[in-house]
Amino acid sequence: MNTKNLAQRCIAVLGAVTLLAFAPMAQAQQVNPTAEAVNAEVLLEALQDDQMVAGRVSIPDKLASGLIKPANKSWASTHTGLVRVLTIVAIVGAVVILGLFYMVRGRIMIDGKMSGIRILRFSAFERFSHWLMSGSFIILALTGLNLVLGRIIILPWLGEGAFSTITAWGKVSHNYVGWAFMVGLILSFIVWVAHNIPTKIDLNWLAQGGGIFKKGVHPPAKKFNAGQKVIFWSVMTGGAALSVTGFMLLFPIIAGTQADWQFYQLIHGLVAAGLSFIIIAHIYIGSVGMEGAFDAMAKGDVDLNWAKEHHSLWVEEMQINADKKDSSAKPAHPAE
Amino acid sequence: MARMKFLCDADRCIECNACVTACKNEHEVPWGINRRRVVTINDGLPGERSVSMACMHCNDPPCAAVCPVDCFYVTDDAVVLHSKDTCIGCGYCFYACPFGAPQYPKVGNFGTRGKMDKCTYCAGGPEADMTEAEYIKYGSNRLAEGKLPLCAEMCSTKALLAGDGDIIAEIYKERVVTRGYGSGAWGWRTAYGDAVAV
């Protein structure tokens, strides 16, 4: 009997509470909904930089709940504007500057002529790291540039079908070769970082313009001169930025939402343009621009006179090391 | 030549999603892709409105501007279409679109997506009109048959309007004047640069 009474009382209390709770809602329903209706123009004007007009969708794809996102248009205009222009400036600028430099300075020759004596500059592993990184970079740069500029330059004379086919293959290779670049970047960092710590010698080298602009001037340098250190750190920071942003673009789920993808894509494009500029200059001075320089990375050894002119302190170190080893009656191994 | 547009009168839309279903059925749209969707704003609150949204076939479409292989083209009716043969599935058009129209049928390794799919305004693709090849890639070509997009044609409350922009804007204006309110032509300012002035 008692329990039944208790239950009845509980129901009565619940009923009263329910009534109280819903009373305000009944009032709210009397509000005229048209007066408070959302308005397209008002919502659009209230948007901040990166926001969107969004709501709820009943389809499984909840990302589709964004209704209008005007910010996407600014990504589009940046991509077809700033990114495209800076890419063209970087590539054309590098070629023009180097062309002018070549006309004025010509090929930088070995002043003392070839000595005929070769010394080891880069071990096989150093060269492997370099070519893994640089070979993959060239593929990535060309396939990446194709995405930004191919439509303007290549599409008109290749036609839509053929251009689409090579671009599709370019996209696939870009996705896979990126990993080789990351490995090459890490290996190159490990083998060369110790030689690339800036020192006082670099200031002197820079003050003399590296001897690049004047014949017969050869400021002293160790294994890497200040110019090479600039290249090293540009490649390392730029390469790391490209690797991180590229990784995020390969795994959009990890990267986040559309705004994040746009951000990573923008950084990726801008860094790639900047690094391409630096690498074109690097390729020039390591091949056409300087006699004897390409041997270092191609064969691994360089002419002694070339080494004395461009890396005098490094040659001295090498010779001291060799002498030490000779005196301790060990077989002579070139350091590095 | 008509300048085709969509206009969703949100004060009439009852979120029945029939436009979504009709579109999927008409074009045999693959699983996971909705060329059209209904978004409810202020859901459950006073003044809640639902808007049916698909590709708005923008003036100066940003998708076409960023496409690295230039696979988009605009028809004489100002409908924005694309070639799935040319598309490489890079996803840039999805980054660029303010309306979330471009979608991709696949999820592969390293963010690969398959060929992009979006609303065609029931106007097919670059293949010859009303051929099987066109139907398989893009769905039916109602415009070539002299019909308007099915989503708008079968909208039960006539909330979703399709047709020449000037005409549907005029219809919408009349409605707003008659009933005394209107939440605006959703997406028009973003897609065409100006909203419908009432």
Boltz contact constraints between the chains, C-beta under 6 A:
constraints:
  - contact:
      token1: [A, 31]
      token2: [B, 46]
      max_distance: 6.0
  - contact:
      token1: [A, 33]
      token2: [B, 46]
      max_distance: 6.0
  - contact:
      token1: [A, 33]
      token2: [B, 47]
      max_distance: 6.0
  - contact:
      token1: [A, 34]
      token2: [B, 181]
      max_distance: 6.0
  - contact:
      token1: [A, 36]
      token2: [B, 46]
      max_distance: 6.0
  - contact:
      token1: [A, 36]
      token2: [B, 47]
      max_distance: 6.0
  - contact:
      token1: [A, 37]
      token2: [B, 47]
      max_distance: 6.0
  - contact:
      token1: [A, 37]
      token2: [B, 49]
      max_distance: 6.0
  - contact:
      token1: [A, 37]
      token2: [B, 183]
      max_distance: 6.0
  - contact:
      token1: [A, 38]
      token2: [B, 41]
      max_distance: 6.0
  - contact:
      token1: [A, 38]
      token2: [B, 42]
      max_distance: 6.0
  - contact:
      token1: [A, 38]
      token2: [B, 47]
      max_distance: 6.0
  - contact:
      token1: [A, 38]
      token2: [B, 49]
      max_distance: 6.0
  - contact:
      token1: [A, 38]
      token2: [B, 183]
      max_distance: 6.0
  - contact:
      token1: [A, 39]
      token2: [B, 183]
      max_distance: 6.0
  - contact:
      token1: [A, 39]
      token2: [B, 184]
      max_distance: 6.0
  - contact:
      token1: [A, 40]
      token2: [B, 183]
      max_distance: 6.0
  - contact:
      token1: [A, 40]
      token2: [B, 184]
      max_distance: 6.0
  - contact:
      token1: [A, 40]
      token2: [B, 186]
      max_distance: 6.0
  - contact:
      token1: [A, 41]
      token2: [B, 184]
      max_distance: 6.0
  - contact:
      token1: [A, 41]
      token2: [B, 195]
      max_distance: 6.0
  - contact:
      token1: [A, 55]
      token2: [B, 39]
      max_distance: 6.0
  - contact:
      token1: [A, 55]
      token2: [B, 40]
      max_distance: 6.0
  - contact:
      token1: [A, 55]
      token2: [B, 41]
      max_distance: 6.0
  - contact:
      token1: [A, 56]
      token2: [B, 40]
      max_distance: 6.0
  - contact:
      token1: [A, 56]
      token2: [B, 43]
      max_distance: 6.0
  - contact:
      token1: [A, 57]
      token2: [B, 37]
      max_distance: 6.0
  - contact:
      token1: [A, 57]
      token2: [B, 39]
      max_distance: 6.0
  - contact:
      token1: [A, 59]
      token2: [B, 34]
      max_distance: 6.0
  - contact:
      token1: [A, 59]
      token2: [B, 37]
      max_distance: 6.0
  - contact:
      token1: [A, 64]
      token2: [B, 37]
      max_distance: 6.0
  - contact:
      token1: [A, 64]
      token2: [B, 100]
      max_distance: 6.0
  - contact:
      token1: [A, 65]
      token2: [B, 39]
      max_distance: 6.0
  - contact:
      token1: [A, 66]
      token2: [B, 100]
      max_distance: 6.0
  - contact:
      token1: [A, 67]
      token2: [B, 39]
      max_distance: 6.0
  - contact:
      token1: [A, 67]
      token2: [B, 51]
      max_distance: 6.0
  - contact:
      token1: [A, 67]
      token2: [B, 53]
      max_distance: 6.0
  - contact:
      token1: [A, 68]
      token2: [B, 98]
      max_distance: 6.0
  - contact:
      token1: [A, 68]
      token2: [B, 187]
      max_distance: 6.0
  - contact:
      token1: [A, 68]
      token2: [B, 190]
      max_distance: 6.0
  - contact:
      token1: [A, 69]
      token2: [B, 98]
      max_distance: 6.0
  - contact:
      token1: [A, 70]
      token2: [B, 98]
      max_distance: 6.0
  - contact:
      token1: [A, 70]
      token2: [B, 190]
      max_distance: 6.0
  - contact:
      token1: [A, 72]
      token2: [B, 96]
      max_distance: 6.0
  - contact:
      token1: [A, 72]
      token2: [B, 97]
      max_distance: 6.0
  - contact:
      token1: [A, 72]
      token2: [B, 98]
      max_distance: 6.0
  - contact:
      token1: [A, 73]
      token2: [B, 62]
      max_distance: 6.0
  - contact:
      token1: [A, 73]
      token2: [B, 98]
      max_distance: 6.0
  - contact:
      token1: [A, 75]
      token2: [B, 95]
      max_distance: 6.0
  - contact:
      token1: [A, 76]
      token2: [B, 62]
      max_distance: 6.0
  - contact:
      token1: [A, 76]
      token2: [B, 65]
      max_distance: 6.0
  - contact:
      token1: [A, 76]
      token2: [B, 66]
      max_distance: 6.0
  - contact:
      token1: [A, 76]
      token2: [B, 96]
      max_distance: 6.0
  - contact:
      token1: [A, 79]
      token2: [B, 66]
      max_distance: 6.0
  - contact:
      token1: [A, 80]
      token2: [B, 65]
      max_distance: 6.0
  - contact:
      token1: [A, 80]
      token2: [B, 66]
      max_distance: 6.0
  - contact:
      token1: [A, 147]
      token2: [B, 68]
      max_distance: 6.0
  - contact:
      token1: [A, 151]
      token2: [B, 68]
      max_distance: 6.0
  - contact:
      token1: [A, 151]
      token2: [B, 70]
      max_distance: 6.0
  - contact:
      token1: [A, 155]
      token2: [B, 70]
      max_distance: 6.0
  - contact:
      token1: [A, 160]
      token2: [B, 86]
      max_distance: 6.0
  - contact:
      token1: [A, 164]
      token2: [B, 69]
      max_distance: 6.0
  - contact:
      token1: [A, 164]
      token2: [B, 86]
      max_distance: 6.0
  - contact:
      token1: [A, 167]
      token2: [B, 69]
      max_distance: 6.0
  - contact:
      token1: [A, 167]
      token2: [B, 88]
      max_distance: 6.0
  - contact:
      token1: [A, 168]
      token2: [B, 88]
      max_distance: 6.0
  - contact:
      token1: [A, 171]
      token2: [B, 88]
      max_distance: 6.0
  - contact:
      token1: [A, 175]
      token2: [B, 110]
      max_distance: 6.0
  - contact:
      token1: [A, 250]
      token2: [B, 110]
      max_distance: 6.0
  - contact:
      token1: [A, 250]
      token2: [B, 111]
      max_distance: 6.0
  - contact:
      token1: [A, 252]
      token2: [B, 111]
      max_distance: 6.0
  - contact:
      token1: [A, 262]
      token2: [B, 95]
      max_distance: 6.0
